[in-house]
Amino acid sequence: MSSPRLKLPVIQNWNCHNCGGCCKQHEIEITVEEKERIEKQRWDLDDSIPAGKPVIEKLGLSPTSKRYRLAHQEDGSCVFLNEQGLCRIHAKFGEPAKPLACQVYPYAFHPAGNDVAVSLRFSCPSVVSNLGERVDRQEPAIRKIVEQVLPRRRKTPPAPRLTSRESLSWPDTLKAVAKLNQFFQSDETPIQISLLRAISFVELIENSRFETIRGERLEEFLDLIFEATVQELPADLELDPVAPSRLGGIQFRLLAAQYARKDTHAESSRGLGHRIALLQSAMKFAIGKGQIPCLQERFAPVDFSRVEAAFGGLPTESEKLFLRYYRVKIEGLHFLGAAYYDIPFAEGFHHLALMFPAILWIARWIAAGEGRTQLKPEDVNEAMAIADHHHGYSPVFGLPHFRSRVKNLSRSQDIKKLISWYSL
């Protein structure tokens, strides 16, 4: 089979700037072959590794388990992360010697018919800040990684469902994705309006039947509802924010808490006491009064009321960041199908749209913790990196209870209210 065409984001830059953040957040599972390769590197004879410290640990309780991961230091960092924030394997043996999972990050590769859509994880600060060389100019290097990720005898998977009851072919599904992406291509339209338009567009798709709408007829239909939503919500529309419903507020705070957590090996290995503390925190988020539980060391003690107050709107730089974020995620199919818990197009976009108020809620928490009542671009950048760490990678977001929470927020129109409310 010939190599698939890569669909690369043209508006995103990236190169690694050795911050070491990814080596402090992720559990790196390795294959048996990678385990054997690392063992042959003889790290047991290297003075940089503490004596008696294993570099590989077994996963699973079964004695026959063949699952392994890289070991961690006491603070949760990878055992191979050195004091300068660099990978010891990379420094000594070169990048190809690292586990594949480490080489892939922050890229994400998703099926797009016979092609491969390339997205990026905004948990990487260099992705958030758009630092480095344009991604579409790095195709040869990216292709080398893709060839390691894809199975040699790859079969094109079925297209993601459009809605819970409707399915289209890959070409028609990609037409819907491309039309959705058009809402985020104008720098002159406020991001809030772009999101509200996109949600209305998706709602019209959810309420439609597609038995006889295919090919050119589908293109005409998508053009029609696209223009209808643009006319309904002009770019200069002044939003009149309405607070989310009481139930919507509870569900949203629980969602924001999930995005604000720091799920590292050091955190998850703290045992039953840690899980009880998380349950108690969830109860406080549901109530939404008093002091916000500090889910990680980054956050300072702040009352819920301070985060719910107006923050003077979104910084101009952050408008551009969100436009880039949504374009990269949509073009990379990073919100539906195989890339996102096998969730349909329409439902997946509701999840993606909720990232906007969730990120702003976390950004407000950061700002309020420093005694400020206005957001800085740095607050939004950091909040996006915290929240996007989980997007598509934390299993809880694909579980029935979480999906039900998002569906409820959609049915009650609370997603639209949350977008407007936290834009204040």
Solvent accessible surface area in square Angstrom, and as a share of the most:
residue,aa,sasa,rsa
1,M,173,0.77
2,S,96,0.62
3,S,65,0.42
4,P,18,0.12
5,R,149,0.54
6,L,13,0.06
7,K,66,0.28
8,L,28,0.14
9,P,2,0.01
10,V,76,0.44
11,I,48,0.24
12,Q,0,0.00
13,N,33,0.17
14,W,32,0.11
15,N,52,0.27
16,C,81,0.49
17,H,95,0.42
18,N,87,0.44
19,C,72,0.43
20,G,5,0.05
21,G,19,0.18
22,C,46,0.28
23,C,36,0.21
24,K,95,0.40
25,Q,40,0.18
26,H,30,0.13
27,E,87,0.39
28,I,25,0.12
29,E,77,0.34
30,I,6,0.03
31,T,74,0.43
32,V,51,0.30
33,E,121,0.54
34,E,16,0.07
35,K,39,0.17
36,E,85,0.38
37,R,90,0.33
38,I,1,0.00
39,E,83,0.37
40,K,165,0.70
41,Q,21,0.09
42,R,120,0.44
43,W,8,0.03
44,D,106,0.55
45,L,128,0.64
46,D,29,0.15
47,D,146,0.76
48,S,50,0.32
49,I,11,0.06
50,P,89,0.56
51,A,111,0.86
52,G,84,0.81
53,K,58,0.25
54,P,68,0.43
55,V,23,0.13
56,I,26,0.13
57,E,54,0.24
58,K,98,0.42
59,L,26,0.13
60,G,52,0.50
61,L,188,0.93
62,S,54,0.35
63,P,121,0.76
64,T,109,0.64
65,S,20,0.13
66,K,150,0.64
67,R,126,0.46
68,Y,32,0.12
69,R,18,0.06
70,L,5,0.02
71,A,0,0.00
72,H,13,0.06
73,Q,63,0.28
74,E,168,0.76
75,D,104,0.54
76,G,2,0.02
77,S,4,0.02
78,C,12,0.07
79,V,3,0.02
80,F,2,0.01
81,L,12,0.06
82,N,29,0.15
83,E,148,0.67
84,Q,131,0.58
85,G,17,0.16
86,L,67,0.33
87,C,28,0.17
88,R,28,0.10
89,I,1,0.00
90,H,76,0.34
91,A,79,0.61
92,K,112,0.47
93,F,90,0.37
94,G,26,0.25
95,E,78,0.35
96,P,107,0.67
97,A,14,0.11
98,K,24,0.10
99,P,1,0.01
100,L,47,0.24
101,A,46,0.36
102,C,38,0.23
103,Q,20,0.09
104,V,29,0.16
105,Y,32,0.12
106,P,0,0.00
107,Y,11,0.04
108,A,6,0.05
109,F,31,0.13
110,H,15,0.07
111,P,35,0.22
112,A,1,0.01
113,G,6,0.06
114,N,109,0.56
115,D,27,0.14
116,V,2,0.01
117,A,0,0.00
118,V,2,0.01
119,S,0,0.00
120,L,0,0.00
121,R,20,0.07
122,F,0,0.00
123,S,3,0.02
124,C,11,0.07
125,P,67,0.42
126,S,7,0.04
127,V,0,0.00
128,V,4,0.02
129,S,53,0.34
130,N,43,0.22
131,L,80,0.40
132,G,40,0.38
133,E,82,0.37
134,R,86,0.31
135,V,0,0.00
136,D,38,0.20
137,R,155,0.57
138,Q,23,0.10
139,E,60,0.27
140,P,97,0.61
141,A,60,0.46
142,I,2,0.01
143,R,53,0.19
144,K,139,0.59
145,I,23,0.12
146,V,1,0.00
147,E,100,0.45
148,Q,98,0.43
149,V,60,0.34
150,L,39,0.20
151,P,88,0.55
152,R,234,0.85
153,R,225,0.82
154,R,22,0.08
155,K,178,0.75
156,T,59,0.34
157,P,44,0.28
158,P,122,0.77
159,A,21,0.16
160,P,16,0.10
161,R,86,0.31
162,L,1,0.01
163,T,6,0.04
164,S,88,0.57
165,R,125,0.46
166,E,14,0.06
167,S,65,0.42
168,L,14,0.07
169,S,57,0.37
170,W,28,0.10
171,P,86,0.54
172,D,7,0.04
173,T,1,0.01
174,L,37,0.18
175,K,57,0.24
176,A,1,0.01
177,V,8,0.04
178,A,57,0.44
179,K,27,0.12
180,L,0,0.00
181,N,10,0.05
182,Q,74,0.33
183,F,7,0.03
184,F,1,0.01
185,Q,88,0.39
186,S,46,0.29
187,D,120,0.62
188,E,159,0.71
189,T,10,0.06
190,P,49,0.31
191,I,0,0.00
192,Q,22,0.10
193,I,3,0.01
194,S,0,0.00
195,L,0,0.00
196,L,13,0.06
197,R,21,0.08
198,A,0,0.00
199,I,2,0.01
200,S,13,0.08
201,F,0,0.00
202,V,0,0.00
203,E,36,0.16
204,L,72,0.36
205,I,0,0.00
206,E,51,0.23
207,N,121,0.62
208,S,21,0.13
209,R,131,0.48
210,F,1,0.00
211,E,118,0.53
212,T,96,0.56
213,I,29,0.15
214,R,99,0.36
215,G,26,0.25
216,E,136,0.61
217,R,145,0.53
218,L,1,0.00
219,E,80,0.36
220,E,114,0.51
221,F,40,0.17
222,L,3,0.02
223,D,67,0.34
224,L,123,0.61
225,I,12,0.06
226,F,27,0.11
227,E,86,0.39
228,A,50,0.38
229,T,1,0.01
230,V,39,0.23
231,Q,138,0.61
232,E,117,0.53
233,L,27,0.14
234,P,53,0.33
235,A,41,0.31
236,D,122,0.63
237,L,71,0.35
238,E,160,0.72
239,L,56,0.28
240,D,124,0.64
241,P,38,0.24
242,V,85,0.49
243,A,48,0.37
244,P,26,0.17
245,S,46,0.30
246,R,203,0.74
247,L,110,0.55
248,G,2,0.02
249,G,10,0.09
250,I,35,0.18
251,Q,23,0.10
252,F,1,0.00
253,R,36,0.13
254,L,38,0.19
255,L,2,0.01
256,A,0,0.00
257,A,11,0.09
258,Q,29,0.13
259,Y,2,0.01
260,A,0,0.00
261,R,60,0.22
262,K,83,0.35
263,D,51,0.26
264,T,10,0.06
265,H,43,0.19
266,A,27,0.21
267,E,35,0.16
268,S,75,0.48
269,S,70,0.45
270,R,145,0.53
271,G,27,0.26
272,L,116,0.58
273,G,51,0.49
274,H,27,0.12
275,R,142,0.52
276,I,81,0.41
277,A,46,0.36
278,L,38,0.19
279,L,113,0.56
280,Q,99,0.44
281,S,16,0.10
282,A,38,0.29
283,M,119,0.53
284,K,106,0.45
285,F,0,0.00
286,A,30,0.23
287,I,115,0.58
288,G,16,0.15
289,K,160,0.68
290,G,45,0.43
291,Q,106,0.47
292,I,1,0.01
293,P,20,0.12
294,C,60,0.36
295,L,23,0.11
296,Q,24,0.11
297,E,179,0.80
298,R,88,0.32
299,F,10,0.04
300,A,35,0.27
301,P,85,0.54
302,V,3,0.02
303,D,63,0.33
304,F,3,0.01
305,S,79,0.51
306,R,105,0.38
307,V,0,0.00
308,E,55,0.25
309,A,53,0.41
310,A,67,0.52
311,F,4,0.02
312,G,60,0.58
313,G,24,0.23
314,L,26,0.13
315,P,22,0.14
316,T,101,0.59
317,E,117,0.52
318,S,1,0.01
319,E,39,0.18
320,K,127,0.54
321,L,8,0.04
322,F,0,0.00
323,L,11,0.05
324,R,30,0.11
325,Y,0,0.00
326,Y,0,0.00
327,R,45,0.16
328,V,0,0.00
329,K,0,0.00
330,I,0,0.00
331,E,48,0.22
332,G,0,0.00
333,L,8,0.04
334,H,1,0.01
335,F,0,0.00
336,L,4,0.02
337,G,1,0.01
338,A,82,0.64
339,A,15,0.11
340,Y,0,0.00
341,Y,58,0.22
342,D,91,0.47
343,I,1,0.00
344,P,1,0.01
345,F,0,0.00
346,A,2,0.01
347,E,16,0.07
348,G,0,0.00
349,F,0,0.00
350,H,7,0.03
351,H,3,0.01
352,L,0,0.00
353,A,0,0.00
354,L,1,0.00
355,M,0,0.00
356,F,0,0.00
357,P,0,0.00
358,A,0,0.00
359,I,0,0.00
360,L,1,0.00
361,W,0,0.00
362,I,0,0.00
363,A,0,0.00
364,R,1,0.01
365,W,0,0.00
366,I,4,0.02
367,A,0,0.00
368,A,2,0.02
369,G,28,0.26
370,E,97,0.44
371,G,56,0.54
372,R,50,0.18
373,T,101,0.59
374,Q,118,0.52
375,L,19,0.10
376,K,100,0.42
377,P,31,0.19
378,E,111,0.50
379,D,5,0.03
380,V,0,0.00
381,N,45,0.23
382,E,57,0.26
383,A,0,0.00
384,M,0,0.00
385,A,18,0.14
386,I,24,0.12
387,A,0,0.00
388,D,1,0.01
389,H,16,0.07
390,H,0,0.00
391,H,2,0.01
392,G,16,0.15
393,Y,93,0.35
394,S,14,0.09
395,P,105,0.66
396,V,32,0.18
397,F,1,0.00
398,G,17,0.17
399,L,82,0.41
400,P,108,0.68
401,H,98,0.44
402,F,1,0.00
403,R,52,0.19
404,S,52,0.33
405,R,39,0.14
406,V,1,0.01
407,K,74,0.31
408,N,53,0.27
409,L,0,0.00
410,S,18,0.12
411,R,171,0.62
412,S,53,0.34
413,Q,73,0.33
414,D,1,0.01
415,I,3,0.02
416,K,49,0.21
417,K,59,0.25
418,L,0,0.00
419,I,0,0.00
420,S,12,0.08
421,W,64,0.22
422,Y,7,0.03
423,S,13,0.09
424,L,68,0.34
